[in-house]
Structure formats: C-alpha cells, structure tokens
Amino acid sequence: MKDVQNLEDSRNVDIQKVGIKHIEVPLIIQRKSNTNQVVCAKARVSVSLPKKYKGTHMSRFVEVLSEWQTKNLLGVDIKGCLEKIIKKLHAQSGELQFKFKYFLDKSAPVTGLSAPMSYECSFEGRITNGDYKFILGVVVPVTTLCPCSKEISENGAHNQRAYISVKVSYDENEHIWLEDLIELVECCASCPVYPLLKRKDEKFVTEKAWDNPKFVEDVLRDVVVKLRKHPSVKEFEVECEAFESIHNHSAWAYQKEIC
C-alpha cells in the first residue's frame, strides 16, 4: 500500500513537534515503599519532522506506548520509551509526557484516621540532539491564611485553598520520589489539606493555619529555598495560586531557576 506520510513535501517547513495527545494508557508507577500503583495516565508524545516528509506515522506512537505500559516506571525510565519512539520514527528529537493522579494514604493530624489523597503528577522526558532531560511534576493542594487579614482584624482572618505546582529536573543517576516532593511542598504552606478530618482534627488544622499565616509570596519563597538546597535538583519551576475567599480573583506567584 502507498505510504502517504513518506511522500515529499515542497513547502520547506520543518515541524518542531508533531504527534498525539490525550491518549489514555495504564501505567505501573513504582512507589517509595517498594510497591507499585497502577494509574490511568494521559499521554502527550511528539517528535520533530523534517521538511521533506509530508507526515509522521501516528500509529507508531501508540505501538511503543502500548509496549511500555507493562513496565514498572520510575521517572527516569521515560528515556528508554522516548528513545524507542525517536528511533521508530527516524526523528532527531522528541518529547513524552504522562499526566496522572497519584494516591497516597494520608492520616489526620490528631485522630490518625487515614484516607486516600490524590495529587496531580507528571513525568516528562525530552531528547534534543541526543541530550536527555527529565522533569518531575506535582500539584499539591494546601491551605493559606492571609497575614494582612489576621493583622488588621480583631478576630478572625480569611483563608483559602491554594495549589502549589512544582516541576523539577535532575540527573539520570539521581532519583526524587513523588512522596518526598509532595511532603517538601506541603510543609511550606500555612497548613496541609487532608482527605478526612474529625472535629479534633479540624480544630488542629484551623489553629495551625492561624499560627502560620502566609501570602502566596511566602509560600513560593519557602519552596524555592528548599529546592535550592536540594542536592539532586538541577532546575525547577514553582507556581502558587491561592483561590481567594473574599476576592473575585486569585493571588499568584511564579519562579523558575537553574541551580
């Protein structure tokens, strides 16, 4: 049968990224506890396409992803999958991203009652001119309490749900567990968020946030300081968004650094 994708194109346009996205695949994620968690991931995968070719072979992306979904993945294992995609499609560069919900059992601070807590996480790999870069991502929900509101009010202060998004890059011979990165981020907020709270727990988290007021600027700076000190992190990106409870807007802060 005629291979239309391999026909020559005369428009003189190299395409930087072409591929597929929003493809759902099951993945086996290795946990810090030496167990596995099966997650449903949404993948985005792309390669470069030289100007002489009309198109890429989309089915080949799915073939490789289907093979890799049976492997136990740590983040850096994305490299092997991406190398195979690049080789199969005769490309010079490529990118692969998996986004998934990762569940951790989290205990309430006073009663100790446990329930699953979900976190938005991502593994992303990039190969450009033979150089590989891995990026680990987490989005962590937390509580923040406004220092200004606490200072100017005779009683009470407004607090809100906030989300801290962190992406870190590190060498192939290093490893950062999702559990450790989530814990690092959570401790920088006014208080963590919990899936299950009884009255004793609710009293604890309310008072903890009151004793630890933070602007989004405070949260961001605390995360940045911890990532700067992390021995494995080579590059990071941090974003904090607080969904204000008394305003019709969000408070937001962002930082990106190479260590």
C-alpha positions in Angstrom: 0.0 0.0 0.0 1.1 3.5 -0.7 2.9 5.3 2.2 1.5 8.8 2.0 3.4 10.1 5.1 6.7 9.4 3.4 5.9 11.4 0.3 8.0 14.6 -0.2 6.6 17.9 0.8 7.6 21.1 -1.1 6.6 23.8 1.4 10.1 24.0 3.1 8.8 23.8 6.7 10.5 21.8 9.4 7.9 20.9 12.0 9.3 21.1 15.6 6.7 18.9 17.3 4.1 16.6 15.8 2.4 13.7 17.5 -0.6 12.7 19.6 -2.1 13.9 22.8 -4.8 12.9 25.3 -4.2 9.2 24.8 -5.1 7.3 27.9 -2.8 4.5 29.0 -2.5 2.5 32.2 0.9 2.9 33.9 2.6 1.0 36.7 4.3 3.5 39.0 7.0 2.4 41.4 6.4 3.8 44.9 8.9 4.7 47.6 7.5 1.9 49.8 8.8 -0.6 47.2 5.3 -1.3 46.0 3.5 -0.4 42.8 0.5 1.8 42.0 -1.4 1.4 38.7 -2.6 4.8 37.4 -4.6 5.9 34.4 -2.3 8.4 32.6 -2.9 10.8 29.8 0.0 10.9 27.4 1.3 13.5 25.0 4.1 12.4 22.7 5.7 14.2 19.8 8.8 14.1 17.5 10.4 16.5 15.1 9.6 16.1 11.4 12.0 17.2 8.6 10.6 19.5 5.9 11.0 16.8 3.2 8.4 14.5 4.7 4.6 15.0 4.4 3.7 13.5 7.7 4.7 11.2 10.6 3.4 7.8 11.4 0.9 8.3 14.2 0.2 4.6 14.8 3.9 4.1 15.8 3.4 6.3 18.9 0.6 4.0 20.1 2.6 0.9 19.4 5.5 2.0 21.7 3.3 3.3 24.4 1.3 0.1 24.5 4.6 -1.8 25.0 5.8 0.5 27.7 2.6 0.4 29.8 3.6 -3.0 31.1 6.8 -1.8 32.7 7.3 -0.6 36.2 8.2 3.1 35.8 10.4 5.4 37.7 10.5 8.8 36.2 13.9 8.4 34.5 12.7 5.3 32.8 10.8 7.6 30.4 14.1 7.9 28.5 14.0 4.3 27.1 10.5 4.8 25.9 11.3 8.1 24.2 14.5 6.7 22.6 12.4 3.9 21.0 9.8 6.4 19.7 12.5 8.6 18.1 14.2 5.6 16.6 11.0 4.1 15.2 10.0 7.4 13.7 13.5 8.3 12.4 13.4 11.7 14.3 16.1 13.9 15.7 14.2 15.0 18.8 11.1 14.1 20.8 9.1 14.7 23.9 6.9 12.4 26.0 4.7 13.4 28.9 2.4 11.4 31.2 -0.1 13.1 33.5 -1.8 11.1 36.2 -3.5 11.1 39.6 -1.3 9.6 42.3 -2.8 8.4 45.5 -1.2 8.5 49.0 -2.8 7.3 52.2 -2.8 10.3 54.5 -3.6 10.3 58.2 -5.5 13.1 60.0 -3.2 15.1 62.4 -4.9 14.2 65.7 -7.2 11.2 65.3 -4.8 9.5 62.9 -7.7 8.4 60.7 -6.5 7.6 57.2 -8.0 8.1 53.7 -6.6 8.3 50.2 -5.5 11.7 49.0 -5.0 12.3 45.3 -2.3 14.5 43.7 -1.9 15.6 40.1 1.5 14.4 38.9 3.5 14.2 35.7 6.6 12.5 34.2 8.1 14.3 31.2 11.1 13.4 29.1 12.8 15.4 26.3 15.5 14.4 23.9 17.2 17.1 21.8 20.3 16.4 19.8 20.9 13.3 21.9 20.7 15.1 25.2 18.0 13.8 27.7 16.2 15.9 30.2 13.6 14.5 32.7 11.0 16.7 34.5 9.0 15.5 37.5 5.9 17.5 38.3 3.4 17.6 41.2 0.4 19.8 42.0 -0.2 20.0 45.8 -3.4 21.4 47.4 -2.8 23.3 50.6 -4.3 25.9 52.9 -3.1 29.5 53.2 -4.1 32.1 55.8 -3.7 35.8 54.9 -1.2 37.6 57.2 -2.7 41.0 56.4 -6.2 39.9 57.3 -5.0 38.4 60.6 -3.1 41.6 61.4 -5.9 44.1 60.8 -8.8 42.1 62.2 -9.8 42.0 65.9 -10.9 38.4 65.5 -10.7 36.0 62.5 -8.8 36.0 59.2 -9.6 34.8 55.8 -8.0 31.6 54.5 -8.3 29.7 51.3 -7.4 26.6 49.3 -4.2 27.1 47.3 -2.4 25.0 44.8 1.4 24.7 44.6 2.7 23.4 41.3 6.3 22.3 41.2 8.4 20.9 38.3 12.0 19.7 39.0 14.7 18.3 36.8 17.6 16.2 37.9 20.3 13.9 36.6 19.6 10.3 35.3 21.7 8.8 38.1 19.7 10.6 40.8 16.1 10.0 41.9 13.4 12.0 43.7 10.3 10.2 44.9 6.9 11.7 44.4 6.2 11.2 48.1 9.2 13.3 49.1 8.5 16.1 46.7 4.9 16.3 47.9 6.0 16.4 51.5 8.6 19.1 50.8 5.9 21.3 49.2 3.2 20.7 51.8 5.3 21.9 54.7 5.7 25.3 53.1 2.0 26.2 53.4 0.0 27.6 56.3 -1.4 24.0 56.7 -1.7 20.9 54.6 -5.0 19.7 53.2 -6.4 16.4 54.5 -9.0 14.0 52.9 -10.6 13.1 56.3 -11.0 15.3 59.4 -13.0 14.8 62.6 -13.7 17.7 64.9 -10.4 17.4 66.8 -8.5 17.4 63.5 -10.4 20.4 62.2 -9.6 22.3 65.4 -5.9 21.4 64.9 -5.7 22.5 61.2 -7.6 25.7 61.8 -5.3 26.7 64.6 -2.2 25.6 62.7 -3.1 27.9 59.8 -3.8 30.7 62.2 -0.4 30.3 63.8 1.3 30.1 60.4 -0.1 32.9 58.1 1.4 33.1 54.6 0.9 35.1 51.5 1.5 33.3 48.1 4.8 35.2 48.1 5.8 33.5 51.4 4.8 30.1 50.2 6.7 30.5 46.9 9.8 31.7 48.7 9.8 28.8 51.2 9.5 26.3 48.4 12.3 28.0 46.4 14.6 27.9 49.4 14.1 24.2 49.9 14.6 23.4 46.2 17.8 25.5 46.1 19.1 23.4 48.9 18.1 20.0 47.5 21.2 18.1 46.5 19.7 16.5 43.4 17.6 19.3 41.9 19.3 20.9 38.8 16.4 23.1 37.6 13.0 23.9 39.0 9.8 25.8 38.3 7.3 26.8 41.1 3.8 28.3 40.8 1.5 29.1 43.7 -2.1 30.1 43.2 -4.5 31.0 46.1 -8.2 31.0 45.3 -9.1 34.0 47.4 -12.2 33.5 49.7 -13.0 37.3 49.9 -12.0 38.4 46.4 -13.2 37.6 42.9 -9.7 36.8 41.8 -6.7 34.6 42.7 -3.4 35.6 44.2 -0.5 34.1 42.2 3.3 33.8 42.3 5.8 32.1 40.0 9.6 31.4 39.9 11.9 29.4 37.6 15.6 28.8 38.4 18.6 26.8 37.3 20.6 25.7 40.3 
